[in-house]
Amino acid sequence: MLVSYPFSDYLNIIDNDNVGEVWFRGEETYFSWWDHVLIKNNNIGFIIFRKCYNILIDNNVIRLALVGHGFSGGKFTRNRITGQVSVNAKFYNNIIIGNLISGGEFINNTIVGGDLNTPTVVYLNNFKNNIIINPSGGPAVNCSYVNSNSDYNLFYNGGNNNLIKYLGISYTNVQDFSNATGLDQHSSDQPVNFVSPTDLHLAPTSFGDPNLIGIPDTNIVDDIDGQTRNLTSPYKGADEIFDNPLPVELSVFSSTININNVNLFWTTTSEINNLGFVIERSIDNLEWLNVDFIEGHGTTSATINYQYSDKGLNPGKYNYRLKQLDYNGNFEYYNLSEEILIGSPDKFSLSQNFPNPFNPNTIINYQLATNSNVTIKVYDISGKEVLTLLNQFKVAGSYSINFNGSSFASGVYYYKIIAGNFISTKKMLLPK
């Protein structure tokens, strides 16, 4: 089928089966190029566009390839395409088995293709909520110009190098790419399970995967099958699993450092059956340890802010993650993107106890600039030693120790630290 000038406006090609080829071709010498064309519900072998405007290609099965030149204002929605796609247009809710070359907007698509030398997607622009997989181990994405709006995507190439190529630089994983560019702060890289290699609907084993949580977009209200999108926590890719909503939508997970204390902050925009969060910490990328548990809010569509302070850490490199638990015992992990570095103090110090006066407990903080044998002793007002709080070797760092005065009489007491050549004494008051 060849559709050419001078027929210029409002053409519909709808509900055709086994159309071999469709060509839309205008000429530069004519101002009446093709405008406002609808191609819907067709089974098409091959499409070429030239000099066309405002074409909507919706819910078609397109075999082999799709090519566009001089193509403006076009939109591809809910199509199943096999082969290479080369066109500058908007792509929403498409499944593509092949590879894409486009500078247009690309939201909520699932695309599997490419090979060791051919990226799955080339020249992306506004790029969100997509699943991009290169099963041959080559790059998932190659972008050669600055893209300021790429996030909430899932990339995978079997864990091989060169997952993302951006402005000529290759990145092995999403975290390295995000740290270097500031893009894809909420994206991830891991496998996704589909129904089959030729059916890229999500398999049940991927239902509820928190790594598939996307971000709502006003242009995307349903999925490739016309199923309504979740308003707060839509799935990435072309397929929405409305009967299996994602358990927790985590919009923020960040941290701050105060000397040797780490403050964690996270925000959920929705929760389903959420028992709570186990806070886990790893030192120097070794085993994960449980730090604490923060109770969740069950099921809610409200925005909830959480925070936790992990105090008194020794110098070292720390990683954190949240283990989100539901009431059925299911769990998912959310990793803090940045590594936390706690440095050694630059000097020895002994702080005033807090609270002071106290009854019966108070905290004494001290800092060691180097590894030291440390003793801390308590004396009464006459100078008599009444208690040894600490006598052991400590590595450089910041520390706290508790003094319980429940067995002591009211009065003035002194505490003294000796750490190498450092000696310091402070006064404290115990009223009863």
VEXDREN-2710 file (C-alpha; in Angstrom, 1 decimal):
% VEXDREN-2710
k/r/px/py/pz
1/MET/0.0/0.0/0.0
2/LEU/1.5/3.4/-1.1
3/VAL/-0.2/6.5/0.3
4/SER/1.3/9.6/-1.3
5/TYR/0.4/13.3/-2.1
6/PRO/-1.8/15.1/-3.0
7/PHE/-4.1/13.5/-0.4
8/SER/-2.9/15.6/2.6
9/ASP/-5.2/15.5/5.6
10/TYR/-7.2/13.1/7.8
11/LEU/-6.7/9.6/6.6
12/ASN/-7.6/6.6/8.7
13/ILE/-6.3/3.0/8.2
14/ILE/-8.2/0.9/10.7
15/ASP/-8.9/-2.8/11.4
16/ASN/-6.9/-4.3/8.5
17/ASP/-5.3/-7.7/8.6
18/ASN/-2.1/-8.7/6.9
19/VAL/-1.2/-5.5/5.2
20/GLY/2.1/-6.1/3.4
21/GLU/3.7/-2.7/3.3
22/VAL/2.5/0.9/4.1
23/TRP/4.3/3.9/2.7
24/PHE/3.4/7.4/3.6
25/ARG/5.3/9.7/1.3
26/GLY/5.1/13.5/0.8
27/GLU/7.3/15.7/-1.3
28/GLU/9.3/18.8/-0.3
29/THR/7.9/20.8/-3.2
30/TYR/4.4/20.4/-1.9
31/PHE/3.1/22.2/1.2
32/SER/0.3/19.7/1.5
33/TRP/2.2/17.0/3.3
34/TRP/0.4/14.3/5.2
35/ASP/-1.2/15.5/8.4
36/HIS/-3.5/13.9/11.0
37/VAL/-3.3/10.2/10.1
38/LEU/-4.6/7.4/12.3
39/ILE/-3.3/3.9/11.9
40/LYS/-5.0/1.6/14.4
41/ASN/-5.8/-2.1/15.0
42/ASN/-3.8/-3.3/12.0
43/ASN/-1.5/-6.3/11.3
44/ILE/1.2/-4.7/9.1
45/GLY/4.4/-6.1/7.6
46/PHE/6.4/-2.9/7.0
47/ILE/5.9/0.9/7.4
48/ILE/7.9/3.8/6.0
49/PHE/7.0/7.5/6.7
50/ARG/8.3/10.5/4.8
51/LYS/7.3/14.2/5.3
52/CYS/4.4/13.4/7.7
53/TYR/2.9/15.2/10.6
54/ASN/0.7/14.3/13.5
55/ILE/0.3/10.6/12.9
56/LEU/-1.1/8.3/15.6
57/ILE/0.0/4.7/15.3
58/ASP/-2.1/2.8/17.9
59/ASN/-2.5/-0.9/18.8
60/ASN/-1.0/-2.4/15.7
61/VAL/1.1/-5.5/15.2
62/ILE/4.0/-4.4/13.0
63/ARG/6.4/-7.1/11.7
64/LEU/10.0/-6.7/10.4
65/ALA/10.7/-2.9/10.6
66/LEU/9.4/0.6/10.9
67/VAL/11.2/3.6/9.4
68/GLY/10.4/7.3/9.4
69/HIS/12.1/10.3/7.7
70/GLY/10.9/13.9/7.9
71/PHE/8.4/12.7/10.6
72/SER/7.0/15.2/13.1
73/GLY/4.4/15.1/15.8
74/GLY/4.0/11.4/15.6
75/LYS/3.0/9.1/18.4
76/PHE/3.3/5.3/18.8
77/THR/1.0/3.8/21.5
78/ARG/0.2/0.2/22.4
79/ASN/2.0/-1.4/19.4
80/ARG/3.7/-4.7/19.2
81/ILE/6.7/-4.2/16.9
82/THR/9.3/-6.7/15.7
83/GLY/12.6/-5.5/14.1
84/GLN/14.3/-2.2/14.0
85/VAL/12.4/1.1/14.6
86/SER/14.0/4.2/13.3
87/VAL/11.8/7.3/13.8
88/ASN/11.8/10.5/15.9
89/ALA/8.4/10.3/17.7
90/LYS/6.8/9.8/21.0
91/PHE/6.6/6.2/22.2
92/TYR/4.1/5.2/25.0
93/ASN/3.2/1.6/26.1
94/ASN/4.9/-0.2/23.2
95/ILE/6.5/-3.7/23.2
96/ILE/9.4/-3.9/20.8
97/ILE/11.4/-7.0/20.0
98/GLY/14.3/-5.5/18.2
99/ASN/16.1/-2.2/18.6
100/LEU/15.1/1.5/18.5
101/ILE/16.8/4.6/17.0
102/SER/14.9/7.6/18.1
103/GLY/15.4/11.1/19.6
104/GLY/11.8/11.3/20.8
105/GLU/10.0/10.8/24.1
106/PHE/10.1/7.3/25.4
107/ILE/7.8/6.4/28.4
108/ASN/6.5/3.0/29.7
109/ASN/7.9/0.9/26.9
110/THR/9.3/-2.6/27.0
111/ILE/12.0/-3.3/24.5
112/VAL/14.3/-6.4/24.2
113/GLY/16.9/-6.6/21.5
114/GLY/20.3/-5.5/20.2
115/ASP/23.4/-7.6/20.2
116/LEU/27.0/-7.4/21.5
117/ASN/27.7/-4.5/19.1
118/THR/24.3/-2.9/18.7
119/PRO/22.6/-1.1/21.6
120/THR/18.9/-1.9/22.3
121/VAL/18.1/1.9/22.3
122/VAL/20.0/4.7/20.6
123/TYR/19.6/8.5/20.9
124/LEU/17.0/8.7/23.6
125/ASN/15.4/11.9/24.9
126/ASN/12.7/12.2/27.6
127/PHE/13.1/8.7/28.9
128/LYS/11.1/7.3/31.9
129/ASN/9.5/4.1/33.2
130/ASN/11.0/1.8/30.5
131/ILE/12.3/-1.7/30.6
132/ILE/15.4/-2.0/28.3
133/ILE/17.1/-5.3/28.0
134/ASN/19.9/-6.5/25.7
135/PRO/19.9/-10.3/26.1
136/SER/23.2/-10.6/24.1
137/GLY/25.2/-8.7/26.7
138/GLY/25.7/-5.6/24.6
139/PRO/24.7/-2.0/25.7
140/ALA/21.1/-1.4/26.6
141/VAL/21.3/2.3/25.8
142/ASN/23.6/4.5/23.8
143/CYS/23.0/8.2/24.1
144/SER/25.3/10.6/22.3
145/TYR/23.8/13.9/23.4
146/VAL/22.9/15.5/26.7
147/ASN/19.7/14.1/28.1
148/SER/18.5/15.9/31.2
149/ASN/15.4/13.8/31.8
150/SER/16.0/10.1/32.3
151/ASP/14.8/8.2/35.4
152/TYR/12.8/5.3/36.8
153/ASN/14.1/2.9/34.1
154/LEU/15.2/-0.7/34.3
155/PHE/18.3/-1.7/32.3
156/TYR/19.8/-5.2/32.0
157/ASN/22.4/-6.9/29.8
158/GLY/23.1/-10.0/31.8
159/GLY/25.5/-8.2/34.2
160/ASN/28.1/-7.5/31.5
161/ASN/30.1/-4.4/31.0
162/ASN/28.9/-1.4/29.0
163/LEU/25.3/-1.5/30.2
164/ILE/24.9/2.2/29.4
165/LYS/26.9/4.3/27.0
166/TYR/26.5/8.1/27.5
167/LEU/28.4/10.8/25.6
168/GLY/31.0/8.3/24.6
169/ILE/31.6/6.9/28.1
170/SER/30.6/3.4/29.1
171/TYR/29.1/2.5/32.5
172/THR/28.9/-1.1/33.9
173/ASN/25.9/-0.4/36.1
174/VAL/23.2/2.1/36.9
175/GLN/24.8/3.3/40.1
176/ASP/28.0/4.3/38.4
177/PHE/26.1/6.0/35.6
178/SER/23.9/7.9/38.1
179/ASN/26.8/9.0/40.3
180/ALA/28.7/10.4/37.2
181/THR/25.7/12.1/35.5
182/GLY/23.0/12.7/38.1
183/LEU/20.6/10.8/35.8
184/ASP/18.5/7.7/36.6
185/GLN/18.6/8.3/40.3
186/HIS/15.6/5.9/40.8
187/SER/16.6/3.4/38.0
188/SER/17.9/-0.1/38.5
189/ASP/19.7/-3.0/36.7
190/GLN/18.5/-6.5/37.2
191/PRO/16.6/-9.2/35.2
192/VAL/12.9/-9.2/34.5
193/ASN/10.8/-12.3/33.9
194/PHE/8.4/-12.2/30.9
195/VAL/5.8/-14.7/29.8
196/SER/8.0/-15.8/26.9
197/PRO/10.7/-14.5/24.5
198/THR/8.0/-13.4/22.1
199/ASP/5.5/-12.2/24.7
200/LEU/6.9/-9.4/26.8
201/HIS/4.0/-9.2/29.3
202/LEU/5.3/-9.6/32.8
203/ALA/5.4/-13.2/34.2
204/PRO/3.9/-13.8/37.7
205/THR/7.4/-14.1/39.2
206/SER/7.9/-10.4/38.5
207/PHE/4.6/-9.3/39.9
208/GLY/5.1/-6.9/42.9
209/ASP/8.8/-6.4/42.2
210/PRO/9.6/-3.0/43.8
211/ASN/12.4/-2.5/41.2
212/LEU/9.5/-2.2/38.7
213/ILE/8.0/0.8/40.5
214/GLY/7.7/3.7/38.0
215/ILE/6.5/7.3/38.4
216/PRO/3.0/8.5/37.4
217/ASP/2.8/10.4/34.1
218/THR/-0.3/12.3/33.0
219/ASN/0.2/11.1/29.4
220/ILE/0.1/7.4/30.4
221/VAL/-3.3/6.4/32.0
222/ASP/-3.4/2.8/30.7
223/ASP/-1.1/0.1/29.5
224/ILE/-0.6/-1.8/26.2
225/ASP/-3.7/-3.8/26.8
226/GLY/-5.8/-0.8/27.8
227/GLN/-5.7/-1.7/31.5
228/THR/-5.8/1.3/33.8
229/ARG/-2.5/2.3/35.3
230/ASN/-2.0/2.6/39.1
231/LEU/-2.3/6.3/39.9
232/THR/0.5/6.4/42.5
233/SER/2.8/3.4/41.7
234/PRO/2.6/2.3/38.1
235/TYR/4.7/-0.5/36.8
236/LYS/7.7/0.2/34.5
237/GLY/7.4/-1.1/31.0
238/ALA/4.3/-1.5/28.8
239/ASP/2.5/-4.0/31.0
240/GLU/0.5/-2.9/34.2
241/ILE/-0.4/-5.6/36.7
242/PHE/-3.4/-3.9/38.3
243/ASP/-4.4/-6.9/40.4
244/ASN/-1.0/-7.2/41.9
245/PRO/-0.1/-3.6/43.0
246/LEU/3.4/-2.9/44.1
247/PRO/3.8/-3.0/47.9
248/VAL/5.6/0.2/48.7
249/GLU/6.4/3.2/46.5
250/LEU/9.7/4.6/47.9
251/SER/10.2/8.1/46.4
252/VAL/13.2/9.2/48.6
253/PHE/16.0/7.3/50.4
254/SER/18.8/9.6/51.4
255/SER/21.3/10.2/54.2
256/THR/23.3/12.9/56.1
257/ILE/26.4/12.5/58.3
258/ASN/27.1/14.3/61.6
259/ILE/30.6/13.4/62.8
260/ASN/30.2/9.6/63.4
261/ASN/26.4/9.5/63.3
262/VAL/24.5/8.6/60.1
263/ASN/20.9/9.9/59.6
264/LEU/18.7/8.0/57.2
265/PHE/15.6/9.5/55.6
266/TRP/13.0/7.8/53.3
267/THR/9.6/8.7/52.0
268/THR/6.8/6.5/50.8
269/THR/4.0/7.8/48.6
270/SER/1.9/4.7/49.1
271/GLU/2.0/1.5/51.1
272/ILE/0.1/-1.8/50.8
273/ASN/0.2/-4.3/53.7
274/ASN/3.4/-2.8/55.0
275/LEU/4.6/-4.2/58.3
276/GLY/7.7/-2.1/58.4
277/PHE/11.4/-1.7/57.5
278/VAL/14.4/-3.5/58.8
279/ILE/17.4/-1.2/58.7
280/GLU/20.5/-3.1/57.6
281/ARG/24.1/-2.0/57.5
282/SER/27.3/-3.4/55.9
283/ILE/30.8/-2.4/56.8
284/ASP/33.4/-2.3/54.0
285/ASN/31.0/-4.3/51.8
286/LEU/31.1/-7.3/54.1
287/GLU/28.0/-9.1/55.6
288/TRP/24.8/-7.2/56.2
289/LEU/23.8/-6.7/59.9
290/ASN/20.4/-5.8/61.3
291/VAL/20.5/-2.4/63.0
292/ASP/16.9/-1.7/63.9
293/PHE/13.2/-2.0/62.9
294/ILE/10.9/0.9/62.0
295/GLU/7.1/0.1/62.0
296/GLY/5.2/0.8/58.7
297/HIS/1.8/2.2/58.2
298/GLY/0.0/-0.9/56.8
299/THR/-2.0/0.3/53.7
300/THR/-2.2/4.0/52.9
301/SER/-2.0/6.3/49.9
302/ALA/-0.7/9.1/52.0
303/THR/2.9/10.3/51.9
304/ILE/4.8/9.1/54.9
305/ASN/8.2/10.4/56.0
306/TYR/10.6/8.2/58.0
307/GLN/14.0/8.8/59.6
308/TYR/16.5/6.9/61.7
309/SER/19.8/7.8/63.3
310/ASP/22.6/5.2/63.5
311/LYS/25.0/6.6/66.1
312/GLY/28.5/6.1/67.4
313/LEU/30.0/4.5/64.3
314/ASN/33.7/3.8/64.0
315/PRO/35.7/5.0/61.0
316/GLY/35.1/3.0/57.9
317/LYS/32.9/2.7/54.8
318/TYR/29.3/1.9/55.3
319/ASN/26.4/0.8/53.1
320/TYR/22.7/0.8/54.1
321/ARG/19.6/-0.8/52.8
322/LEU/16.0/-1.2/53.9
323/LYS/14.3/-4.6/54.0
324/GLN/10.6/-3.9/53.6
325/LEU/8.4/-6.5/55.1
326/ASP/4.7/-7.2/54.6
327/TYR/2.3/-8.9/57.0
328/ASN/2.6/-12.2/55.0
329/GLY/6.3/-12.4/55.4
330/ASN/7.2/-11.2/51.9
331/PHE/10.1/-8.7/51.7
332/GLU/11.9/-6.5/49.2
333/TYR/15.2/-4.5/49.5
334/TYR/15.8/-0.9/48.8
335/ASN/19.5/0.2/48.7
336/LEU/20.9/3.6/49.7
337/SER/22.7/4.7/46.5
338/GLU/25.7/6.3/48.1
339/GLU/28.4/4.8/50.3
340/ILE/28.9/6.4/53.7
341/LEU/32.5/7.3/54.8
342/ILE/33.1/7.9/58.5
343/GLY/36.6/9.4/59.0
344/SER/38.9/9.4/62.0
345/PRO/38.8/12.5/64.4
346/ASP/41.7/14.9/63.9
347/LYS/42.3/15.4/67.6
348/PHE/41.7/13.7/71.0
349/SER/38.8/15.1/73.1
350/LEU/36.6/14.4/76.1
351/SER/33.1/16.0/76.1
352/GLN/31.1/17.2/79.1
353/ASN/28.7/14.4/80.1
354/PHE/25.0/14.8/79.2
355/PRO/22.7/15.2/80.9
356/ASN/24.5/17.1/83.8
357/PRO/23.2/17.1/86.5
358/PHE/22.0/13.5/86.1
359/ASN/20.1/10.8/88.0
360/PRO/20.9/8.0/87.5
361/ASN/22.4/7.8/84.0
362/THR/24.6/10.0/81.9
363/ILE/26.5/9.7/78.7
364/ILE/30.2/10.5/78.2
365/ASN/31.5/11.1/74.7
366/TYR/35.2/11.0/73.7
367/GLN/37.3/11.0/70.5
368/LEU/40.6/9.3/69.6
369/ALA/42.7/10.7/66.9
370/THR/44.9/7.5/66.8
371/ASN/44.6/3.9/68.1
372/SER/45.1/4.0/71.8
373/ASN/44.9/2.2/75.1
374/VAL/42.1/4.0/76.9
375/THR/41.1/4.2/80.6
376/ILE/38.2/6.2/82.0
377/LYS/37.9/6.4/85.8
378/VAL/35.4/8.1/88.1
379/TYR/36.5/9.8/91.4
380/ASP/34.6/11.3/94.3
381/ILE/35.0/14.9/95.5
382/SER/37.9/13.8/97.8
383/GLY/39.8/12.4/94.8
384/LYS/39.2/8.7/95.7
385/GLU/38.7/6.4/92.7
386/VAL/35.3/4.9/92.9
387/LEU/34.9/3.2/89.5
388/THR/36.8/2.2/86.4
389/LEU/34.4/2.7/83.5
390/LEU/36.8/1.6/80.7
391/ASN/40.2/0.0/80.4
392/GLN/40.8/-1.4/76.9
393/PHE/42.4/-0.8/73.5
394/LYS/40.4/1.3/71.1
395/VAL/40.9/2.1/67.4
396/ALA/40.7/5.8/66.3
397/GLY/37.2/7.1/66.3
398/SER/34.4/8.6/68.2
399/TYR/32.8/6.8/71.2
400/SER/30.2/7.0/73.9
401/ILE/30.0/5.3/77.3
402/ASN/27.2/5.3/79.9
403/PHE/27.7/5.9/83.6
404/ASN/25.0/4.7/86.0
405/GLY/25.1/6.4/89.3
406/SER/22.3/4.5/91.0
407/SER/24.6/2.9/93.6
408/PHE/26.4/6.2/94.4
409/ALA/25.5/8.9/96.9
410/SER/24.5/12.4/95.8
411/GLY/27.4/14.7/95.2
412/VAL/30.1/16.0/92.9
413/TYR/32.1/13.4/90.9
414/TYR/35.0/13.7/88.4
415/TYR/35.7/11.5/85.4
416/LYS/39.2/11.2/83.9
417/ILE/40.4/9.8/80.6
418/ILE/44.0/8.7/79.7
419/ALA/44.6/7.8/76.1
420/GLY/48.3/7.7/75.2
421/ASN/49.6/11.2/76.0
422/PHE/46.1/12.7/76.2
423/ILE/44.7/13.3/79.7
424/SER/41.5/15.2/80.5
425/THR/39.2/15.5/83.5
426/LYS/35.6/16.8/83.7
427/LYS/33.2/17.4/86.7
428/MET/29.6/16.0/87.0
429/LEU/26.8/16.4/89.5
430/LEU/24.6/13.6/90.8
431/PRO/21.6/14.9/92.9
432/LYS/19.2/12.5/94.5
END
